[in-house]
Amino acid sequence: MHKLVALYHEPADRDHFRTHLLEVHLPIVRRFPRLRAMRVAFDLVDASGASSYFAMVECGFDDQADLQEALASPAGIEASQDVPNYAGAGVTILTFDSYDALQGDMA
């Protein structure tokens, strides 16, 4: 599976961020063509109990071509344009192929 992970820095207003992400941004993302999975998490912490990030969104696609198609779609463009409306503290976007190591799917 090919994934996009968005890591959001601590916002100035957590309530505004959370509401906008859940009620505006993610409904746009749900319209991405070929989207296979989407997960969201808040209040991220590392092993020390701290974190550089407040929230994470993970989107799954069958392959990189499907991700690129989603990002180039009208919903992808709309989602990109929406980010400044709630993520003023910044976002780090990662994309990668992931494998199920428990199932031995490392090909």
N, C-alpha and C positions, 0 to 999 in steps of 0.2 A: 504494500500500500504506500502511496506517496502522500506525505503530510505537509500541511502548513501549520506552524505554531506561531501565534502572536503572543508575545510577552509584554504586558502593559506595566509601565512604571507607576509608582504611587501617585494617584491623582490628588489634586488640591481638594476636591469635593468627592468623597467616596460614594455618597448617595446619588449624586448626579451621574457619576460614571456608571455605577451599577444599573441604575434605571435606564439610562440611555442605551447601554450595551444590550440589556435584556429585552427592552421594549421597542427599540428602533434598529440598532445595528444587526443583531443576530437574525431578526426576521428578514432583513435584506440578504444576509449570507445564506439563509435557508433556501433562497431562490437560485443559488448557484447551480448551473447545470452539472450533472454528474457527481454532485456531492454525495458521499457514501456514509460519512459519520461526522458528528460535531460534538465536542465536549467543551465545557467551560468550568473554570475553577477560580475561586477568589481567595484572598488572604493567604497567599503563598508564603511558605517559610522554608529555609534550608535547615541543615542539621543543627545549626547553632540557634535556631529559632528566629532568625532574621531573614530578610530577603530584599533583593533589589527590585522585585516585581510584586505588584498587587494582584494581578489577574492574568489568566492564560486562556486562550481559545485555541482549540486544536480541530482542524478540519482534515478529513481523510478523503482521498481520491484513489481510483484504481492505478493511475500512473501520472507522470509529470505532464503529459499532453492534456489530460483531463483537467489538471490544476490550471494550466495555462489557459485553456478554453474558458474555465470559470472566471479567471481574473480578467479576461478580455471581454466577457459578456456584459450586457447592460447592468446586471446586478453586481458584477465585480467592479465595474467603474463607479457605480453608485456607492458601494461599500467603501471604496478607496476615498471617495470624496467626503464621506461621512466621518471618517476617523478624526479630523480636527474638532468635530463637534463635541467630543467627549474625552479624547485622549491627549489633552494638551501637554501632559508630562512626558509623552513619548511612548513609542512602541517599537519593539524589536521583532522582526519577522524572520523566521527560519523555515526553510523547506528542505525535505529529505525523504529518501526511501526508508521505510521501516520494515523490520522483519520480526517474526514471532520466534524468538530464540528458544522458548520452551517447546515449541513444536519442531525445532530443528530446521526452520525455514530461513536459512541463511544464504540461500543461493543467489 
